[in-house]
Amino acid sequence: MTPEHIKRLLAEGEGLTIEYKECVDGLNNSVWETVCSFSNRYGGHLILGVTDGGGVLGVNRTAAPSMRKTSSIC
């Protein structure tokens, strides 16, 4: 995914197929609820490190590897 694609998704806002999660230092339970929801509907884009209002917080670089490892288990 390119930075331009992420910017377009941020500009669209949350909806049926776009969800933002703050998750700066790790994954929380609401991530898994969203993954299940997307898998039971149309799929979608889950963007971490973003507030519900679309404000970009980013993801802690030291937390990112464990977040990636956890998400690949599913």
ABEGO torsion letter per residue (X at the ends): XBAAAAAAAAAAEBBAABBBBAGAAEBBAAAAAAAAAAAABAEEBBBBGBBAAGBBAEBBAAAAAAAAAAAAAX
